[in-house]
Amino acid sequence: MAGAGCASEPSPRGQPSSGSLQRASPDADHAYDVVDCLLPGQIRQLGTQLTYLTERRPIRTTAEDCIIRGGEYVSADRADYGTSLKVWMKTAQAGDAEAQYYVATLYEKGATGAPDYSQAAVWYRKAADQSFRRAEIALGRLYEQGLGVEKDPGQAYKWFAKSSGLNEANLSLLVHQEATEQVRLLEHTIAKKEQEIDSLRRDLDHVHHDLAALQTQIKDRQTQSIQQEAIIRQQEQ
């Protein structure tokens, strides 16, 4: 009987039936959320005899755009960095610098459970070696803080210099100029403080002089008072 074999068993409540797909339609609140999207592979023609399908390509785009382009993304549990790691890993392993940066970031954020700074450093370096600026900055930060690598201010300085677009010599000159200016500022501040100290010392000397004069006056008055008392006693006798 035609069509009898096409019937499927009822599915549990809330589950799509076997062999069917639910229509993807994010609500307005989530349509523009940025997601890790796997686009379908491209159909390429090689000559007149061969047509083949390329690997799927990961991109970061909105949920709505991913759906429109026939892509795949995780619509629930976006806190799962492990899912995103799987999305980007294959492209990263193929040598794509941006994907390598995302893989490093995901390792640093704890995609495998806890932050894995060693793996983050490995993947940041892969991207940084391809002059991917954000990876250069991130790798410099890891060296600066000693996360996943041995703390090394020299290496941190090197990667920060590279990310800034300056070579190490130019950045060194810039730092030296800034340090020289800071020294001049400090010298000016010290000179000003020394002037204030000299002024305070002079004021203190004046106070000491006035105090000595006052003490002399007190002694003179005490001596006069004693002499007057002696004269009075003599007169009384």
Backbone torsions as a table, in degrees:
resi	resn	phi	psi	omega
1	MET	NA	124.7	-174.2
2	ALA	-60.7	131.4	174.6
3	GLY	88.2	-13.5	-177.2
4	ALA	-65.4	-34.3	-177.8
5	GLY	-76.5	-6.9	-177.3
6	CYS	-89.2	-8.5	-177.6
7	ALA	-68.9	143.7	179.3
8	SER	-119.7	156.3	179.3
9	GLU	-69.3	144.6	178.0
10	PRO	-60.5	142.9	-179.0
11	SER	-95.2	159.2	177.4
12	PRO	-60.0	153.3	-178.9
13	ARG	-58.2	131.5	177.3
14	GLY	87.2	-3.8	-179.8
15	GLN	-109.4	141.2	174.8
16	PRO	-68.4	146.8	-179.4
17	SER	-70.4	157.0	-177.9
18	SER	-59.6	136.6	177.6
19	GLY	80.7	3.6	-179.6
20	SER	-120.9	159.2	177.0
21	LEU	-122.0	141.0	174.6
22	GLN	-81.0	143.0	178.5
23	ARG	-68.1	129.1	179.0
24	ALA	-83.6	120.0	179.5
25	SER	-151.5	86.4	-179.3
26	PRO	-64.1	146.4	179.0
27	ASP	-72.1	171.2	-174.2
28	ALA	-60.2	-28.7	-177.5
29	ASP	-70.8	-22.9	-174.7
30	HIS	-119.4	-1.1	-177.2
31	ALA	-60.7	-30.5	-176.4
32	TYR	-106.2	14.1	172.1
33	ASP	-65.3	139.1	177.3
34	VAL	-82.1	128.2	-176.5
35	VAL	-129.5	163.6	171.0
36	ASP	-87.7	109.9	-171.3
37	CYS	-111.0	133.9	173.5
38	LEU	-99.7	108.5	178.1
39	LEU	-78.1	150.4	176.0
40	PRO	-61.5	155.2	177.0
41	GLY	-66.0	158.7	178.1
42	GLN	-85.2	143.4	173.8
43	ILE	-90.7	115.3	-176.5
44	ARG	-114.0	146.1	179.8
45	GLN	-107.8	125.1	177.7
46	LEU	-113.7	106.0	-176.3
47	GLY	66.2	-144.6	-179.3
48	THR	-109.0	-4.6	-172.3
49	GLN	-110.1	-22.9	-169.7
50	LEU	-123.5	127.0	172.3
51	THR	-121.0	131.3	-178.8
52	TYR	-140.4	162.1	-177.7
53	LEU	-107.7	126.9	179.6
54	THR	-78.3	170.2	175.9
55	GLU	-65.0	154.7	174.9
56	ARG	-66.9	149.3	-173.7
57	ARG	-114.8	126.4	177.0
58	PRO	-83.3	138.6	172.9
59	ILE	-142.2	163.4	171.6
60	ARG	-105.0	119.8	-178.0
61	THR	-153.4	-177.5	179.5
62	THR	-78.2	158.1	178.7
63	ALA	-59.7	-41.1	-178.6
64	GLU	-64.0	-44.6	-179.8
65	ASP	-64.6	-37.9	178.9
66	CYS	-61.4	-42.2	-179.9
67	ILE	-66.5	-45.6	-178.7
68	ILE	-58.1	-36.7	-176.8
69	ARG	-90.3	8.1	176.1
70	GLY	76.3	23.8	-177.0
71	GLY	-87.7	176.1	-179.2
72	GLU	-121.7	134.2	174.7
73	TYR	-149.7	164.2	179.0
74	VAL	-84.2	114.8	-176.8
75	SER	-87.2	-10.7	177.6
76	ALA	-133.3	159.0	178.5
77	ASP	57.9	52.5	179.2
78	ARG	-70.6	-8.9	177.3
79	ALA	-76.0	-6.5	-177.3
80	ASP	-83.7	95.2	179.4
81	TYR	-65.9	-24.6	179.5
82	GLY	-60.5	-37.7	177.8
83	THR	-63.1	-44.7	179.5
84	SER	-64.8	-36.2	179.3
85	LEU	-59.9	-42.1	179.1
86	LYS	-64.9	-35.3	179.9
87	VAL	-62.2	-42.8	-171.8
88	TRP	-92.7	-18.6	-169.8
89	MET	-61.3	-44.5	-175.0
90	LYS	-64.0	-42.4	179.1
91	THR	-67.9	-36.2	177.5
92	ALA	-63.7	-43.1	179.7
93	GLN	-65.1	-25.0	178.0
94	ALA	-78.8	-7.2	174.5
95	GLY	106.6	7.3	-179.9
96	ASP	-75.3	121.9	-174.0
97	ALA	-64.4	-41.8	-179.0
98	GLU	-64.3	-42.7	178.4
99	ALA	-64.0	-39.1	177.2
100	GLN	-61.6	-39.0	177.6
101	TYR	-63.6	-43.4	179.9
102	TYR	-65.6	-39.6	177.9
103	VAL	-61.1	-45.1	178.5
104	ALA	-60.3	-44.6	-179.9
105	THR	-61.2	-40.9	-179.2
106	LEU	-67.6	-39.5	174.8
107	TYR	-61.7	-41.0	-179.3
108	GLU	-66.3	-31.3	-178.7
109	LYS	-84.2	-6.4	176.1
110	GLY	99.0	36.9	-178.5
111	ALA	-63.3	-25.0	-179.4
112	THR	-102.5	14.6	178.5
113	GLY	124.0	-66.0	176.3
114	ALA	-117.4	156.5	177.7
115	PRO	-54.8	129.0	178.6
116	ASP	-112.2	88.5	-174.4
117	TYR	-70.4	-28.4	178.9
118	SER	-64.6	-47.4	177.9
119	GLN	-67.3	-36.1	177.4
120	ALA	-60.0	-43.7	179.7
121	ALA	-63.4	-39.4	179.7
122	VAL	-60.4	-46.8	-175.8
123	TRP	-77.7	-33.7	173.9
124	TYR	-60.8	-40.5	-179.2
125	ARG	-64.6	-41.3	178.5
126	LYS	-57.2	-44.1	179.7
127	ALA	-73.4	-39.0	-179.3
128	ALA	-64.6	-35.3	178.3
129	ASP	-65.1	-17.0	175.5
130	GLN	-100.1	16.3	177.2
131	SER	63.8	33.3	174.3
132	PHE	-81.6	111.0	-166.0
133	ARG	-59.2	-45.1	-178.3
134	ARG	-62.6	-34.0	177.9
135	ALA	-70.3	-36.7	177.6
136	GLU	-61.1	-44.3	179.1
137	ILE	-64.0	-45.1	-178.5
138	ALA	-64.2	-40.6	179.5
139	LEU	-66.4	-40.1	175.9
140	GLY	-60.2	-38.7	179.6
141	ARG	-65.2	-40.2	178.8
142	LEU	-63.7	-42.0	177.6
143	TYR	-66.3	-36.4	-179.5
144	GLU	-65.2	-38.7	-176.1
145	GLN	-97.3	-8.7	-178.6
146	GLY	71.2	40.1	-179.6
147	LEU	-105.1	114.4	178.8
148	GLY	78.4	-12.6	177.6
149	VAL	-139.9	163.1	176.3
150	GLU	-69.5	135.9	-178.9
151	LYS	-58.5	125.0	-174.4
152	ASP	-148.5	95.6	179.9
153	PRO	-57.7	-31.8	179.3
154	GLY	-64.3	-44.9	177.9
155	GLN	-67.3	-40.0	177.4
156	ALA	-59.3	-45.2	179.0
157	TYR	-59.3	-42.7	-178.3
158	LYS	-61.6	-47.6	-175.8
159	TRP	-74.3	-34.5	175.0
160	PHE	-64.2	-38.9	178.9
161	ALA	-63.3	-43.4	-178.8
162	LYS	-64.5	-41.1	-178.7
163	SER	-68.3	-26.2	-178.2
164	SER	-78.4	-11.6	-178.8
165	GLY	88.5	-1.0	178.1
166	LEU	-100.0	146.1	172.1
167	ASN	-78.7	167.6	-173.2
168	GLU	-62.4	-35.1	-179.4
169	ALA	-65.4	-44.3	-179.8
170	ASN	-67.0	-40.8	179.8
171	LEU	-67.2	-36.6	177.6
172	SER	-62.2	-41.4	178.4
173	LEU	-63.9	-41.3	179.6
174	LEU	-63.5	-43.7	178.9
175	VAL	-64.6	-39.4	179.5
176	HIS	-63.8	-42.5	178.8
177	GLN	-63.2	-41.9	179.0
178	GLU	-65.2	-40.0	179.3
179	ALA	-65.4	-40.3	178.5
180	THR	-61.6	-42.3	178.7
181	GLU	-64.0	-39.6	178.3
182	GLN	-64.4	-38.2	178.6
183	VAL	-65.1	-43.2	178.6
184	ARG	-60.9	-42.3	179.1
185	LEU	-62.4	-42.6	-179.6
186	LEU	-65.8	-41.3	178.8
187	GLU	-62.5	-41.2	178.7
188	HIS	-63.4	-41.9	179.3
189	THR	-64.2	-42.6	-180.0
190	ILE	-63.8	-43.5	179.6
191	ALA	-60.4	-41.1	179.4
192	LYS	-65.4	-40.6	178.4
193	LYS	-65.6	-38.4	178.6
194	GLU	-64.3	-38.1	176.0
195	GLN	-62.6	-42.2	178.8
196	GLU	-63.8	-39.3	178.8
197	ILE	-64.5	-43.5	178.1
198	ASP	-60.1	-41.9	179.4
199	SER	-63.3	-41.5	178.6
200	LEU	-65.6	-37.9	177.5
201	ARG	-63.1	-41.8	178.0
202	ARG	-63.5	-42.7	177.5
203	ASP	-61.0	-40.5	-179.7
204	LEU	-66.2	-39.0	176.9
205	ASP	-61.0	-41.1	178.0
206	HIS	-62.9	-41.3	179.2
207	VAL	-62.9	-44.4	179.0
208	HIS	-61.4	-41.4	179.2
209	HIS	-62.9	-45.7	179.8
210	ASP	-64.4	-38.1	-179.9
211	LEU	-66.1	-41.1	178.6
212	ALA	-63.6	-41.2	178.9
213	ALA	-63.5	-41.2	179.8
214	LEU	-65.1	-42.0	178.3
215	GLN	-63.1	-37.8	177.4
216	THR	-64.2	-42.7	178.4
217	GLN	-61.5	-42.1	-179.8
218	ILE	-63.1	-44.4	179.3
219	LYS	-63.0	-42.4	179.0
220	ASP	-60.3	-43.1	-179.7
221	ARG	-66.6	-38.9	178.2
222	GLN	-63.5	-41.7	178.3
223	THR	-63.3	-43.8	178.2
224	GLN	-61.7	-40.7	-179.0
225	SER	-64.1	-41.1	179.2
226	ILE	-65.3	-42.5	180.0
227	GLN	-63.4	-42.3	178.8
228	GLN	-63.0	-40.7	179.3
229	GLU	-63.6	-39.0	179.6
230	ALA	-65.5	-40.7	179.4
231	ILE	-64.0	-41.4	-178.8
232	ILE	-64.8	-41.7	179.8
233	ARG	-63.7	-39.6	178.6
234	GLN	-63.7	-40.9	-179.5
235	GLN	-66.1	-36.3	-179.7
236	GLU	-68.7	-29.6	-179.8
237	GLN	-76.3	NA	NA
